[in-house]
Amino acid sequence: DVATQHLYAHLFGSTALLVAAIVTAGQSYGVLERIQTAVVGLLLLAIVVAVGVTQVDWAAVLRGICVPALPVYEPWVHETYPDIPAKQTALLALAVFMGAIGGGPYDYIGYLSFFRDKRWGLLRPADTQAPSAANRRIDLDAPNLALARIWLRAPMLDVFTSFACVAVFTMAFNILGAAILRPERLVPKDFDLLTPQVAFLTQIHPSLRHLYQLGIFAAFFGTIYGALEVYSRTAFESFRPIVRRLRNTPYARFRLPVCLYAGLGGMFLLWTVKDPMEIVAPAALIGTTTCGVWCFAMIWTDRRCLPKPLRMNLA
């Protein structure tokens, strides 16, 4: 029955949180990167194959990409799912989805912390004795500027690849939803957010149901597992400038209490909040509305902190 399913879901979620917190507390960045690359590669391959074998109205896809339009619910949504319009407008739902898909400044602050491990630019691991970025002068001679521009390719490729994957995932699920779920008038909702989408792969062969289940497990566990690491780094990078004694504190020592806070807090929400959207919506809305602030902050930092030869051009 439904109550038993919810109990199993809560137990599974709690176990996943606990395992992710334990693994995160003792891992290295290299392990995280390899595991997440494998997860993303598996999901990307499956979803691209699904789009390839689906009959898609590509003219409508192109029009949807190129012509801006405010989303509206079709009349059958009100008739079949009367609680959806009462809870949210289509625009609010879109804002939540954008925040969940693209993340927010809290993700990007954590991403910058990974630069320390990769030793990209002036950022160095917190427990090294290298002088801080603020106290280091950038040589502006021609060879060093040329070297700097070469090294810019690494983060640019990293960012481009990441957002390209996000774009492909998002477009593929939207396309498959329009081509497969919409004709059947199926809307993922409440605790049934992911079941209807199994048709994306079973249309190819019924046995691919297991690949979908594996992909969803990998996506959820990968998200929990990755998020604990990212948000530990977000907290670390946010507190270091304002708490002097943290500036020379090894990151590993700081990570444990954040993992405990996030893990236990996540379990509390898991067992007390009935609607998953109520958990996702606040953070997603904050992410959507503050990403612009982050972008302008990057422009300000570029102009404030970098010598002119290394600043972004006007375009």
C-alpha positions as CSV (number, residue, x, y, z in Angstrom):
1,D,0.0,0.0,0.0
2,V,1.0,3.7,-0.2
3,A,2.0,3.9,3.5
4,T,4.4,1.0,3.1
5,Q,5.9,2.5,-0.1
6,H,6.5,5.8,1.7
7,L,8.1,4.0,4.6
8,Y,10.5,2.1,2.3
9,A,11.2,5.4,0.5
10,H,12.1,7.1,3.8
11,L,14.3,4.2,4.9
12,F,16.1,4.1,1.5
13,G,16.6,7.9,1.6
14,S,17.9,7.9,5.1
15,T,20.3,5.0,4.3
16,A,21.5,6.9,1.1
17,L,22.1,10.0,3.2
18,L,24.0,8.1,5.9
19,V,26.2,6.3,3.4
20,A,26.9,9.5,1.4
21,A,27.8,11.4,4.5
22,I,30.2,8.7,5.7
23,V,31.9,8.4,2.3
24,T,32.1,12.2,1.8
25,A,33.7,12.6,5.3
26,G,36.8,10.6,4.2
27,Q,37.1,10.9,0.4
28,S,39.4,12.9,-1.9
29,Y,38.3,15.1,-4.7
30,G,39.8,12.7,-7.3
31,V,37.4,9.9,-6.1
32,L,34.4,12.2,-6.3
33,E,35.3,13.4,-9.8
34,R,35.7,9.9,-11.2
35,I,32.5,8.5,-9.7
36,Q,30.4,11.5,-10.8
37,T,31.9,11.3,-14.3
38,A,30.9,7.7,-14.6
39,V,27.3,8.4,-13.3
40,V,26.8,11.3,-15.7
41,G,28.2,9.4,-18.7
42,L,25.8,6.5,-18.1
43,L,22.8,8.7,-17.8
44,L,23.8,10.9,-20.8
45,L,24.2,7.8,-23.0
46,A,20.9,6.3,-22.1
47,I,18.9,9.5,-22.5
48,V,20.5,10.4,-25.9
49,V,19.7,6.9,-27.2
50,A,16.1,7.4,-26.0
51,V,15.7,10.6,-27.9
52,G,17.3,9.1,-31.0
53,V,14.7,6.3,-31.2
54,T,11.6,8.5,-30.4
55,Q,9.5,10.1,-33.1
56,V,10.0,13.8,-32.3
57,D,8.6,16.9,-33.9
58,W,11.9,18.6,-34.4
59,A,10.3,21.7,-35.9
60,A,8.5,22.2,-32.7
61,V,11.7,21.6,-30.7
62,L,13.5,24.2,-32.7
63,R,10.6,26.7,-32.3
64,G,10.5,26.1,-28.6
65,I,14.3,26.7,-28.3
66,C,14.3,29.9,-30.4
67,V,11.0,31.6,-29.6
68,P,10.6,32.8,-26.0
69,A,7.1,32.1,-24.6
70,L,5.6,32.1,-21.1
71,P,4.5,28.6,-20.2
72,V,0.8,27.9,-19.6
73,Y,-1.0,24.7,-18.4
74,E,-3.1,23.1,-21.1
75,P,-6.9,22.6,-20.1
76,W,-6.5,18.9,-19.5
77,V,-4.0,19.5,-16.7
78,H,-6.7,21.3,-14.7
79,E,-9.2,18.5,-15.3
80,T,-6.9,15.5,-14.7
81,Y,-4.7,17.1,-11.9
82,P,-6.9,19.7,-10.1
83,D,-4.4,20.2,-7.3
84,I,-1.5,21.4,-9.6
85,P,-3.0,24.8,-10.5
86,A,-4.0,25.4,-6.9
87,K,-0.4,24.9,-5.7
88,Q,1.6,26.7,-8.3
89,T,1.5,28.6,-11.5
90,A,3.3,27.3,-14.5
91,L,5.8,30.3,-14.2
92,L,6.5,29.4,-10.6
93,A,7.0,25.7,-11.5
94,L,9.4,26.8,-14.3
95,A,11.4,29.0,-11.8
96,V,11.7,26.0,-9.4
97,F,12.8,23.7,-12.2
98,M,15.4,26.2,-13.4
99,G,16.9,26.5,-9.9
100,A,17.0,22.8,-9.4
101,I,18.5,22.2,-12.9
102,G,21.1,25.0,-13.0
103,G,21.8,25.4,-9.3
104,G,22.6,28.6,-7.5
105,P,25.5,30.7,-6.1
106,Y,25.9,28.2,-3.3
107,D,26.9,25.6,-5.9
108,Y,29.3,27.9,-7.7
109,I,31.0,29.0,-4.5
110,G,31.6,25.3,-3.8
111,Y,32.8,24.8,-7.4
112,L,35.4,27.5,-6.9
113,S,36.8,25.6,-4.0
114,F,37.6,22.6,-6.2
115,F,40.1,25.0,-8.0
116,R,42.2,24.6,-4.8
117,D,42.5,20.8,-5.4
118,K,43.2,21.3,-9.1
119,R,45.6,24.2,-8.4
120,W,44.0,26.3,-11.1
121,G,45.0,29.9,-10.8
122,L,46.0,31.5,-7.5
123,L,43.9,29.3,-5.2
124,R,45.8,26.8,-3.2
125,P,44.8,24.2,-0.6
126,A,44.1,25.9,2.7
127,D,46.7,23.9,4.6
128,T,49.6,24.8,2.4
129,Q,52.2,27.5,3.3
130,A,51.9,29.3,-0.1
131,P,51.1,33.0,0.2
132,S,47.5,33.9,-0.2
133,A,46.2,35.1,-3.6
134,A,45.7,38.6,-2.1
135,N,49.4,38.9,-1.4
136,R,50.7,37.6,-4.7
137,R,51.5,39.8,-7.6
138,I,50.8,38.6,-11.1
139,D,53.7,39.1,-13.5
140,L,52.5,41.0,-16.6
141,D,55.4,40.1,-18.9
142,A,54.4,38.6,-22.3
143,P,55.3,34.9,-21.6
144,N,53.4,34.9,-18.3
145,L,50.3,36.4,-19.9
146,A,50.5,33.9,-22.7
147,L,50.7,31.1,-20.1
148,A,47.8,32.5,-18.2
149,R,45.6,32.5,-21.3
150,I,46.6,28.9,-22.0
151,W,45.6,27.8,-18.4
152,L,42.3,29.6,-18.8
153,R,41.3,26.8,-21.2
154,A,41.1,24.3,-18.4
155,P,38.3,25.9,-16.4
156,M,36.6,27.1,-19.6
157,L,36.5,23.5,-20.9
158,D,35.3,22.2,-17.5
159,V,32.5,24.7,-17.3
160,F,31.5,24.3,-20.9
161,T,31.3,20.5,-20.6
162,S,29.3,20.7,-17.4
163,F,26.7,23.1,-18.7
164,A,26.5,21.2,-22.1
165,C,25.6,18.1,-20.1
166,V,23.0,20.0,-18.2
167,A,21.6,21.4,-21.4
168,V,21.4,18.0,-23.1
169,F,19.8,16.4,-20.1
170,T,17.2,19.1,-19.8
171,M,16.3,19.3,-23.4
172,A,16.2,15.5,-23.7
173,F,13.7,15.1,-20.8
174,N,11.6,18.0,-22.1
175,I,11.5,16.5,-25.6
176,L,10.7,13.0,-24.4
177,G,8.1,14.4,-22.0
178,A,6.4,16.2,-24.9
179,A,6.6,13.2,-27.2
180,I,5.7,10.4,-24.8
181,L,4.0,11.7,-21.6
182,R,1.9,14.5,-23.1
183,P,-0.1,12.3,-25.5
184,E,-0.9,10.0,-22.5
185,R,-1.7,13.0,-20.3
186,L,0.8,11.9,-17.7
187,V,2.3,14.4,-15.3
188,P,5.0,13.4,-12.8
189,K,3.8,14.6,-9.4
190,D,4.0,14.2,-5.6
191,F,5.9,10.9,-4.8
192,D,5.4,9.7,-8.4
193,L,7.9,12.1,-9.9
194,L,10.0,9.6,-11.8
195,T,7.8,6.5,-12.6
196,P,6.2,7.8,-15.8
197,Q,9.5,8.6,-17.4
198,V,10.5,4.9,-17.5
199,A,8.6,4.8,-20.8
200,F,11.5,6.9,-22.3
201,L,13.6,3.7,-22.3
202,T,11.1,0.8,-22.3
203,Q,9.8,2.1,-25.7
204,I,13.2,0.7,-27.0
205,H,13.0,-2.6,-25.1
206,P,11.2,-3.6,-21.9
207,S,14.4,-4.8,-20.3
208,L,15.8,-1.3,-20.3
209,R,13.5,-0.6,-17.4
210,H,16.4,-1.8,-15.3
211,L,18.8,0.6,-16.9
212,Y,16.4,3.4,-16.1
213,Q,16.1,2.3,-12.5
214,L,19.9,2.1,-12.3
215,G,20.2,5.6,-13.8
216,I,17.7,7.1,-11.4
217,F,19.5,5.5,-8.5
218,A,22.8,6.8,-9.7
219,A,21.4,10.2,-10.3
220,F,19.9,10.5,-6.8
221,F,22.7,8.9,-4.9
222,G,25.2,10.9,-7.0
223,T,23.3,14.1,-6.3
224,I,23.3,13.5,-2.5
225,Y,26.9,12.3,-2.5
226,G,28.1,15.3,-4.6
227,A,26.0,17.8,-2.8
228,L,27.4,17.0,0.6
229,E,30.9,17.6,-0.7
230,V,29.9,20.8,-2.6
231,Y,28.1,22.4,0.3
232,S,30.9,21.5,2.7
233,R,33.2,23.5,0.4
234,T,30.6,26.3,0.1
235,A,30.5,26.7,3.8
236,F,34.3,26.5,4.1
237,E,34.9,29.2,1.4
238,S,32.2,31.4,2.9
239,F,33.5,31.3,6.4
240,R,37.2,31.5,5.7
241,P,37.2,35.2,4.8
242,I,35.3,36.2,7.9
243,V,36.7,33.8,10.6
244,R,40.4,34.3,10.8
245,R,41.3,31.0,12.6
246,L,39.7,29.0,9.8
247,R,42.1,30.3,7.2
248,N,44.8,27.8,8.1
249,T,42.4,25.0,9.1
250,P,42.6,21.9,6.9
251,Y,39.4,21.4,4.9
252,A,39.0,17.8,6.0
253,R,38.6,19.0,9.7
254,F,35.9,21.4,8.6
255,R,34.0,19.0,6.4
256,L,32.9,16.5,9.2
257,P,30.5,18.9,11.1
258,V,29.0,20.2,7.8
259,C,28.3,16.6,6.7
260,L,26.7,15.9,10.0
261,Y,24.6,19.0,9.8
262,A,23.5,18.4,6.2
263,G,22.9,14.6,6.8
264,L,20.9,14.9,9.9
265,G,19.0,18.0,8.6
266,G,18.2,16.1,5.4
267,M,16.9,13.1,7.4
268,F,14.7,15.4,9.5
269,L,13.1,17.0,6.3
270,L,12.8,13.6,4.7
271,W,10.6,12.3,7.6
272,T,8.7,15.4,8.4
273,V,7.9,17.1,5.0
274,K,5.2,15.3,2.9
275,D,5.6,17.0,-0.4
276,P,9.0,16.8,-2.1
277,M,8.4,20.1,-3.9
278,E,8.2,21.9,-0.5
279,I,11.8,20.8,0.2
280,V,13.2,21.7,-3.3
281,A,11.2,24.9,-4.0
282,P,12.8,27.4,-1.5
283,A,16.4,26.6,-2.4
284,A,15.6,26.4,-6.1
285,L,13.8,29.8,-6.0
286,I,16.8,31.3,-4.2
287,G,19.1,29.9,-6.7
288,T,17.1,31.2,-9.7
289,T,16.7,34.7,-8.3
290,T,20.3,35.1,-7.1
291,C,22.3,33.7,-10.1
292,G,22.2,37.1,-11.7
293,V,23.7,38.6,-8.6
294,W,26.5,36.0,-8.8
295,C,27.2,36.9,-12.5
296,F,27.4,40.6,-11.7
297,A,29.7,39.8,-8.7
298,M,32.0,38.0,-11.1
299,I,32.2,41.0,-13.4
300,W,32.9,43.3,-10.4
301,T,35.6,40.9,-9.1
302,D,37.2,40.7,-12.6
303,R,37.4,44.5,-12.8
304,R,38.4,45.0,-9.1
305,C,41.0,42.3,-8.7
306,L,42.7,41.5,-12.0
307,P,45.2,43.6,-13.9
308,K,43.9,45.0,-17.2
309,P,45.6,42.5,-19.5
310,L,43.9,39.5,-17.8
311,R,40.4,41.0,-17.5
312,M,37.4,39.8,-19.6
313,N,36.8,41.8,-22.7
314,L,33.7,44.0,-22.9
315,A,31.7,41.5,-24.9
